[in-house]
Amino acid sequence: MDTALSTMLLADARVPTGGHAQSGGLEPALQAGMSPDDVPTFLESRLRTVGLVEASAVVLAARAARRRPVQLSPVHEALLARTPARPLRESSGMVGRGLRRLAERIRGDDPAVATLPELGPRPQRPVVLGALAAALGLEDAQAARSGLYEDAQTVAAAALKLLAVDPLDATTWVVDAGDTIEELVTAATDTGSCAELPALTAPHIEQWTLLHATRTRRIFVA
């Protein structure tokens, strides 16, 4: 498969991985009282914290997937250690499981994809994304960009279901985040080892997500 087509595939929200059930923490944030006017700021803040951590993990996983023997567990463990809120780990694991199914269907013969079951039933999304990106022949920057774009697009798409938002405005938020995404792609590809994996946190997102997990009336998992 052509790498340009592979990049578009990973960025396509219609790929059945379960991402539609996520809001990137937007629903919990709005329920906690965040103003709808602050959604673009929320999107950018998430990119600079959670997004950078996960994009860096995507890059490290992609590099590990290209080496032999393939060892994805160190990246997986390092990412789990930087994801303290259990609902966020479970949410990432749900998408990771769907992404693993996709990887096994289209690149099941790749050594990195073959090792994904070793990460357990709910592998974290960034690690699976990195392994699949490597199997598809994507470079580190392409893999990181796919992860960051999906993060921004998740928030924008959720806003359309949660708020009275013009779809053109939601698209504009993602376009306006383009420079930030490229800046973070560079930072992610500069990550050299698991020890260097950023440990940035988003305390409000974590707290709001913990509260969200106890609610019985919600649209999104997280």
Phi and psi in degrees as a GROMACS rama.xvg file:
@    title "Ramachandran Plot"
@    xaxis  label "Phi"
@    yaxis  label "Psi"
@TYPE xy
-59.4309  139.831  ASP-2
-65.0735  -32.4991  THR-3
-64.0627  -42.2061  ALA-4
-66.3152  -38.6122  LEU-5
-61.4775  -41.0052  SER-6
-62.3908  -43.4222  THR-7
-64.9015  -36.3736  MET-8
-60.8139  -47.0879  LEU-9
-69.0318  -23.2969  LEU-10
-90.7143  -4.43546  ALA-11
-82.0146  118.335  ASP-12
-65.3103  -15.8111  ALA-13
-82.5681  -6.45645  ARG-14
-64.1989  125.564  VAL-15
-76.9836  77.8531  PRO-16
-113.8  -4.64714  THR-17
96.7413  3.69362  GLY-18
-62.7152  -23.3124  GLY-19
-65.9035  -16.1611  HIS-20
-89.3297  2.38962  ALA-21
-109.719  150.673  GLN-22
-119.49  5.19901  SER-23
64.8955  25.8355  GLY-24
86.0434  1.45676  GLY-25
-69.0907  -44.4561  LEU-26
-60.6151  -47.8178  GLU-27
-59.1404  -37.3877  PRO-28
-64.452  -43.5867  ALA-29
-67.3086  -38.8619  LEU-30
-66.1999  -26.1363  GLN-31
-82.3645  -4.21994  ALA-32
110.263  4.22473  GLY-33
-63.7387  137.863  MET-34
-71.282  139.234  SER-35
-55.7406  -28.3392  PRO-36
-65.9965  -17.6281  ASP-37
-92.0014  3.85157  ASP-38
-58.5856  -45.5963  VAL-39
-59.2101  -38.6021  PRO-40
-67.1874  -39.7255  THR-41
-60.0994  -45.6321  PHE-42
-57.9254  -47.1509  LEU-43
-67.451  -40.4771  GLU-44
-63.2392  -39.2739  SER-45
-65.3051  -41.4161  ARG-46
-58.7951  -41.3909  LEU-47
-77.9192  -10.5976  ARG-48
-116.156  -85.1393  THR-49
-56.7298  -43.2613  VAL-50
-60.9472  -43.9684  GLY-51
-66.4333  -42.521  LEU-52
-58.5172  -48.0351  VAL-53
-70.7811  -38.4699  GLU-54
-63.7981  -37.9458  ALA-55
-65.5203  -37.8682  SER-56
-67.0997  -36.2637  ALA-57
-58.6914  -46.1343  VAL-58
-63.4018  -46.2674  VAL-59
-64.0637  -38.2644  LEU-60
-67.5264  -39.2614  ALA-61
-63.1188  -41.5531  ALA-62
-65.5002  -42.045  ARG-63
-63.933  -33.468  ALA-64
-69.6  -23.2446  ALA-65
-86.843  -14.811  ARG-66
-89.5477  159.659  ARG-67
-127.72  126.639  ARG-68
-76.1625  155.887  PRO-69
-74.7001  127.617  VAL-70
-133.478  94.3317  GLN-71
-91.6607  -18.3421  LEU-72
-58.6516  -41.2609  SER-73
-58.9088  -40.4093  PRO-74
-66.9614  -42.5243  VAL-75
-60.5694  -45.3472  HIS-76
-66.9636  -39.8344  GLU-77
-64.2263  -37.9811  ALA-78
-69.53  -42.5559  LEU-79
-59.0643  -38.4931  LEU-80
-66.0254  -21.2371  ALA-81
-102.381  10.9399  ARG-82
-124.75  78.4749  THR-83
-69.9543  -27.456  PRO-84
-81.7957  120.292  ALA-85
-57.7842  -42.8197  ARG-86
-58.8245  -33.7432  PRO-87
-71.0008  -37.0265  LEU-88
-64.7262  -41.9652  ARG-89
-68.0394  -38.9707  GLU-90
-63.2607  -46.2286  SER-91
-62.9148  -38.331  SER-92
-65.9567  -34.1031  GLY-93
-65.6784  -45.4695  MET-94
-68.5798  -37.9502  VAL-95
-60.7732  -38.6939  GLY-96
-63.6843  -42.7864  ARG-97
-65.4464  -38.5806  GLY-98
-68.5392  -33.9136  LEU-99
-65.4065  -39.9598  ARG-100
-59.5899  -41.5732  ARG-101
-63.6001  -45.9128  LEU-102
-60.0625  -42.2763  ALA-103
-67.5247  -30.5766  GLU-104
-73.6072  -42.1578  ARG-105
-99.4154  -20.1754  ILE-106
-141.763  43.3302  ARG-107
-64.1902  -20.3425  GLY-108
-87.8588  -2.58467  ASP-109
-76.6004  135.034  ASP-110
-56.6475  -38.3634  PRO-111
-67.7432  -42.2886  ALA-112
-64.0587  -37.1007  VAL-113
-65.1248  -23.9745  ALA-114
-90.1507  -6.84867  THR-115
-58.5969  -36.8887  LEU-116
-58.3251  -21.526  PRO-117
-65.955  -17.0829  GLU-118
-84.4052  -1.21781  LEU-119
100.05  178.781  GLY-120
-70.7543  -20.3743  PRO-121
-129.278  71.9845  ARG-122
-67.0509  143.735  PRO-123
-66.4908  136.678  GLN-124
-49.6589  -48.3493  ARG-125
-61.1161  -35.0577  PRO-126
-69.7161  -42.5093  VAL-127
-65.9169  -41.431  VAL-128
-60.4474  -42.1581  LEU-129
-63.503  -43.0156  GLY-130
-64.6424  -42.944  ALA-131
-67.9948  -40.1296  LEU-132
-59.1664  -43.2864  ALA-133
-64.4999  -40.9748  ALA-134
-64.237  -28.5428  ALA-135
-88.6134  -1.65922  LEU-136
86.0514  15.02  GLY-137
-76.2427  147.404  LEU-138
-80.1351  167.465  GLU-139
-56.1346  -45.9961  ASP-140
-63.5354  -39.2725  ALA-141
-64.5631  -40.8804  GLN-142
-65.1375  -45.7173  ALA-143
-63.2437  -42.2095  ALA-144
-63.1384  -38.8728  ARG-145
-61.5703  -43.236  SER-146
-65.5413  -41.9262  GLY-147
-70.0845  -40.6435  LEU-148
-61.3104  -44.7518  TYR-149
-61.9696  -36.8004  GLU-150
-62.8844  -47.4783  ASP-151
-65.9871  -41.9701  ALA-152
-68.216  -31.1346  GLN-153
-61.2748  -45.5661  THR-154
-64.7763  -45.9371  VAL-155
-63.26  -43.0773  ALA-156
-66.4102  -38.011  ALA-157
-66.0661  -35.2569  ALA-158
-59.4818  -33.5461  ALA-159
-65.6612  -26.8737  LEU-160
-91.5245  -22.1204  LYS-161
-100.278  -23.2632  LEU-162
-134.205  163.093  LEU-163
-83.1351  78.5175  ALA-164
-113.614  135.536  VAL-165
-68.9457  126.095  ASP-166
-54.2407  -29.6604  PRO-167
-67.0543  -34.6507  LEU-168
-65.8256  -43.3453  ASP-169
-62.0484  -39.8756  ALA-170
-65.1002  -38.6367  THR-171
-62.8244  -36.7129  THR-172
-57.2206  -44.5522  TRP-173
-68.3883  -42.1643  VAL-174
-61.7052  -42.5707  VAL-175
-66.1571  -22.8752  ASP-176
-83.9744  0.39662  ALA-177
-57.4655  -44.8738  GLY-178
-64.1842  -39.2985  ASP-179
-62.7464  -43.3892  THR-180
-60.4052  -44.1038  ILE-181
-65.8788  -37.0293  GLU-182
-61.9615  -41.3247  GLU-183
-75.4739  -29.2997  LEU-184
-59.3643  -44.008  VAL-185
-62.2452  -44.5069  THR-186
-63.4731  -40.7277  ALA-187
-65.602  -41.9505  ALA-188
-73.2061  -14.8249  THR-189
-82.3215  -8.1856  ASP-190
-72.4159  120.665  THR-191
-98.5394  -19.8785  GLY-192
-158.785  171.322  SER-193
-61.7926  -33.7972  CYS-194
-65.2926  -26.5663  ALA-195
-91.7852  -1.70338  GLU-196
-58.3097  123.315  LEU-197
-54.1283  146.819  PRO-198
-119.259  36.9804  ALA-199
-68.8843  143.235  LEU-200
-123.166  159.342  THR-201
-127.779  80.5235  ALA-202
-53.6886  -40.7598  PRO-203
-64.5718  -43.7844  HIS-204
-60.6861  -42.3614  ILE-205
-63.6539  -45.8186  GLU-206
-65.9308  -44.5758  GLN-207
-63.1075  -36.7875  TRP-208
-68.7665  -37.5953  THR-209
-61.8265  -41.5493  LEU-210
-67.7373  -39.6205  LEU-211
-60.6805  -35.7818  HIS-212
-64.0526  -20.2126  ALA-213
-92.9449  -6.78058  THR-214
-82.3645  144.07  ARG-215
-95.0492  -16.6189  THR-216
-112.893  105.438  ARG-217
-157.558  155.465  ARG-218
-93.8612  -41.3276  ILE-219
-110.515  154.916  PHE-220
-64.4663  -41.6868  VAL-221
